[in-house]
Amino acid sequence: MIEVKELVKTFGDFRALDGLDIKVPSGAVYGLVGPNGAGKSTVIRHITGILKQDSGEVKVNGEDVYENTEVKAKIAYIPDDVFYYTQASVNDMMKFYRDMYPKFDMERFKSLGKVFGIKTSSAIRKLSRGMQKQVAFWLALSMRPETVVLDEPVDGLDPVMRRQVWNVLLSDVAENGTTVLISSHNLRELEDVCDHVGIMNKGRMMIERNLADLQESLVKVQLALPEGKSVPEGLDILHMSELGHLKTIIVRGSTDDVTGKLAAASPMFIDVLPLTLEEIFVYELGGAGYEVKDISI
Amino acid sequence: MKSKTSVFDKGIFKNLLKRFWPVFLVYFIILFASLPGELARPYNGLGYRFSYQVLWQATTGTKIAIFAGAGAAMCMFSFMYTQKGTGMMASLPVRRETVFVTSYIAGLVPIVAVNVIVFLFMLVYEAAQGAAYPGFLFTWLAAVTLADIFYYSFAVFAAQLTGSLIVLPAVYAILLMTCTVVEECFIKLFDIFLYGYAPAGRKLDFLSPPAYFQQKLTVESNDFFYDYSSVKPMVCSFKGMGVLAIYALVGLVFAYFALRLYKKRRMETATDIVSIEILKPIFKYCLAFGCALAASDYFGGSFIPENATNIEKLAIILFVMIVSAFIGYFAAEMLIKKSTRVFKTSWKGFVPVACVLVLFCTLLNADITGFEENIPEAGEIESVEFNYGDTLIKDPANIEKTLEGHRAIVRNRPVNTDPYGGPGYYVFRMTYTLKNGKSMTREYTLVEDETAAANKAFDSAINSREGKHFRFEPLFGITGDTSYGCNINVNWYDVEKDRYESDYTYLGGDQFREFVYSCLIPDLENTSLGDAILFYNEETGRKLTTIGVDIYEKNAVVMDAASKYMYMQVSTDARHTLDWIRNNTDFIIITTAENEANIPVQEGWATDGNAVPVYAEATLID
């Protein structure tokens, strides 16, 4: 389990994290999403023990992370821009991590080598960005971590390799109860793998929920109302658009509750549509002042 | 499972060595060239090479250590200077203490290993040559290693102060030499503003190790009779090992502070010029004042005319300093904020800098401490030493003459004059030793002027009987038991050939004593022989002959005490001396343009004044 409580971090005059709370249950695949500059990478760097908070707590499995070698030995971290030593080969980095992480599994390293198909003697700096990312996954999964923290993990990977990586990762979750925290802008992909989502903005958590509950808590409705009729009061509408008589509204609430209230307006047509995670992200943040702006150029 | 308390990580250690071994290979090559490479040259015998030269190369090795230390620190702690590098290292399951200690050791061990390898190679090489002297090699190893420990540890400390790898060597170099440079700048400022200020050498060099080591680390030899072609080692010793040991310990203290800083280091400071928040304003103001001082030293002296008034000097210096401080201050601000748009937000911070500079220079120029007018009372003075011939006087009458001159020169301080543009000048320096144990030094540029009261008074003091006795004390102290011979080296200006000529001869036994007792001493006492001549120019030189007298003492063991050299100006009234030389040697001495004396030079006489071979002969005579 990953727990972050009232985390505050400033860089000079800039307050990057402003009392952030995150709770990632054990064995969950948690998607951390937010606009650019929300503080996702900063909180991840706290969870992996790189940065020290100004105040608040950062714990993994009940223990503080910072300067805790036992906790960090069980965390594998893949940043968005992976660092390798200049001139290092895959083998060199494998040996380095094998010395660092007590649970490093050579058998797993060899079997994953067949998946990724990269020679261990290859100089990493000569590999493409995508292949360097594959090496990062290869090494991280070989560490047999209890917690995996990924920052923009599948950027640069081709669709086949993405699917391969997710398969391996999710099988680890299923078999070993590995906790996974993923930060990504690729919400379509997160929707397929995550069971928990946290949406953050300006250093704070806006919404943190089980994905199913989140999808249940917002409703997208298309309806056509009779002349003179308007949308009833009492609905928490996040977004509304019109195309002729057809209105599309995004409403906070359960499906039954929302459709029940809309029925009072005797709509000529009403249909409930599924919401994607991307739409949830856009409309929730739109309510927080990060809406898509209509710009005429 | 790794020990919780372990401060050494094998994985990091191996990784660092594997990545940076070429750097240590370069160090090995340089060190190899400096010792075995240098000693392989057959310019002297094996004994000299494997003793004196080994020790001399130890001093060279301590200079190489400056760069070895910086290079090793830059490599071992290079991970601190990129966001990716710090991220990777900080996310590892290793304590910061462990990362630091392991990296520190990984830089020091190869340096010491290289030193040991070169040492062992030299041992084998010397043994193969049949002239192994391990003692000198151990001294070399100890000196170079101690210097390496200090410089490397200091570089590691400097590495903690910045987040930029490019800035690290600059921080290292500046911290190493700051005190010496700043002191030099202040000395220059005092010299510009304070009339009579006498630069007396730096006192803070011990805070700038490269400058301090340059003074303290040396090789001494008393082996006056050494045969340079011999296999036997020269009797010599390395001076300054204690200094190196102390600095090595100081280096370890710096390493400890570096560890403390690293443990608290904020990893997000990678790429920042200054990585410690509290040091940012210090950096800004230090750069501002540093630029001001450096500019005053470099430009101030060049732009000030010799005949400038005090106000003109003040204006020029202030202008140079304020402009330079401005550049330094805003350059620092730009580096800290990583932006060129800093003027609007930061200009207020520069105001105190400018005020401090104006206040400092104005007060210095106004001499609020009364330095210029401070002349001791006669009753306070124990003795006075002059820079001419290091003449020392204690007689109250001579001290009073000196004070007359001092008061005259302060009273008649030149204004709007260029002392170097006149007929002649002399930079005159005197040091009062006071009865309370303190000393006071003043330096003035005397301008040639026969009527100047100061010139007359100083001339009278220096050329008093006491003054001449002091300058030529070895002559007055000669007895048959202590001295037995001398070299006379005569230098004169040959009008016909239009050049200076010189020649020498050796006098021993009765001839020596006759020359000293019958000629030199009476002429010194009664004529202007040996007088100090303060204003010496080409014209004066053409009228003067000088005699160098090098007296050899019996039973001298140390080279420096084997002879005492004095030289004196010969004037036309030194009749006994001139007559004796004329009658007993073949020197041509032309004391005036009218060729008062003219004796042909004997052919075949050497003009090289090196007395050592003559001294070797002298042992046979006695």
Interface residues (C-beta under 8 A of the other chain):
Chain A: F11 R45 T48 G49 I50 L51 K52 E67 T69 E70 V71 K72 A73 I75 Y77 P79 D81 V82 F83 Y85 T86 Q87 A88 D92 K95 F96 R98 D99 M100 Y101 P102
Chain B: M1 K2 K4 D9 K10 G11 K14 N15 K18 R19 T82 K84 G85 T86 G87 M88 A90 S91 L92 P93 V94 R95 R96 R266 M267 E268
